Amino acid sequence: MRLINKKKPYQHNLLLTTALLLCLVFFAYLFFAHYTGYKKDRARWEALAGKVSNMAGDFNGEPSVLIRDLKRPWLIVVNPKASVPSASIVKIPIMAGCFYAIKEGRLKLDDKITLKQRDKTGGSGILKNKPAGTTLTIERLIELMITVSDNTATNILIKLLGFDYLNSCFKDFGLNDTNLSRLIMDTHSRKKGIENYTTAEDMGSLLEKIYYGTLIDKKASFECLEILKKQRSKSRIPAKLPRDAVIAHKTGLERGICHDVGIVFTDNGDFIICALIRHKNKNSRLSKKLISNIALASYNYYVPD
């Protein structure tokens, strides 16, 4: 004869109630822990905002700063819409314009370009020292434009695509306050007041699209990000960060102008930092110091000592 142990109804109800109470306690604990952590993170973020504001306010110049947390909708800004001569950070939207042209079939990465003597431009870069007749691919020109800020490579790409096409691309990318009106190192046009401008807000928006894979498409965004990670200039955002920190960025430097904009990757979250500096100092030393100090303060938020 088989015995069946039947629990009384009140025992079932007691077990169910206990289970529900345990679930409620567990989820209440998770919520409390999350809320407490959130409050601490938010307080530290606000402290960072105050520190950045003070550093920018104490600087003898006109800094424009944007720091964006890429995990949460948190933002620190100082004059983010100020129109500033872009110097070489305009090379990021130019790079994006090149990948847009590649998607449209106007260019191919393996298209070959022959360097002419008249192409050579002063300032940063290595192509100015290469012999005329040197053959380069579009891919190589884009890489040189970003990694060593090659002005000759940049101007070749601008001439291939044209000012109208690139400015149209900038609008398509949502860069409402970024323009390309002259070639790089065209000091004659600059003296006449013809200038390339951008804002910290525009640069932050472009970098955000690259990070999330929404600039043109995922493939183009990935290509742009990988090229930016190969940047060789270490005098600003990376200057005070650990040597193994992963940073995708681009610098810009002209008389009275010193910039660095990029994405910094950490194990605790990634962030965008855009620092565009107008100054009247004899050199860029103090501007570079300001940018590196802001970058270090931001990094320390994510990787506390």
BELWOUR-V241778 format. One record per backbone hydrogen bond with DSSP energy under -0.5 kcal/mol. NH is the residue of the N-H (numbers start at 0). CO is the residue of the C=O. Records with the same first field share a line. If there is no record, write none. Layout:
NH=CO, CO
//
This chain:
4=2
5=3
6=4
10=7
11=7
12=8
13=9
14=10
15=11
16=12
17=13
18=14
19=15
20=16
21=17
22=18
23=19
24=20
25=21
26=22
27=23
28=24
29=25
30=26
31=27
32=28
33=29
34=30
35=31
36=32
37=33
38=34
39=35
40=36
41=37
42=38
43=39
44=40
45=41
46=42
47=43
48=44
49=45
50=46
51=47
52=48
53=49
54=50
55=51
56=52
57=53
58=54, 55
60=58
61=277
63=275
64=77
65=273
66=75
67=271
68=73
69=269
73=71
75=66
77=64
81=78
83=81, 197
85=195
88=85
89=86
90=87
91=88
92=88
93=89
94=90
95=91
96=92
97=93
98=94
99=95
100=96
101=97
102=98
103=99
104=100, 101
105=100
106=100
110=107
112=135
114=112, 133
118=115
119=115, 116
128=125
129=126
132=114
133=130
135=112
137=110
138=108
140=136
141=137
142=138
143=139
144=140
145=141
146=142
147=143
149=143
150=123
153=149
154=150
155=151
156=152
157=153
158=154
159=155
160=156
161=157
165=161
166=162
167=163
168=164
169=165
170=166
171=167
172=168
173=170
174=169
175=173
177=174
178=196
185=182
186=184
189=185
190=186
191=187
192=189
193=188
194=192
197=83
200=79
202=198
203=199
204=200
205=201
206=202
207=203
208=204
209=205
210=206
211=207
212=208, 209
213=208
214=208
215=213
216=214
220=216
221=217
222=218
223=219
224=220
225=221
226=222
227=223
228=224
229=226
230=227
231=146
238=235
240=237
244=241
245=264
246=244
247=262
248=227, 246
249=260
251=258
253=256
256=253
257=276
258=251
259=274
260=249
261=272
262=247
263=270
264=245
268=265
270=263
271=67
272=261
273=65
274=259
275=63
276=257, 274
277=61
278=255
279=59
287=283
288=284
289=285
290=286
291=287
292=288
293=289
294=290
295=291
296=292
297=293
298=294
299=295
300=296, 297
301=297, 298
302=298
//
